[in-house]
């Protein structure tokens, strides 16, 4: 779709963007579930790296903090992406939801970054 056609039909733009957010949200929610399911394996794998460290408790605690933060960001990205996608498909004003989803997705290379930057371009001007 050309730029002129997109300017004449902004509804088509939001429909496509909504569908992309829903697909992305499903991927992020699946990733969050897998992070939770494989938390034990990740802990054992990281712990194996610490066998020669005298004080292994501190790095392991830091690992758990970062791992929990990754689960939370991944789940929130999926939830807000799903809400933004559904609102965009319904034709409702989804600016705030889309901006929150965009900011949460920026750290996820390459899909989240691409979708987040495009959403920021669409909703920030």
Secondary structure, 3 states (H helix, E strand, C coil): CCHHHHHHCHHHHHHHHHHHHHHHHHHHHHHHHHHHHCHHHHHHHHHHHCCCCCCHHHHHHHHHHHHHHHHHHHHHHHHHHHHHHHHHHHCCCCHHHHHHHHHHHCCCCCHHHHHHHHHHHHHHC
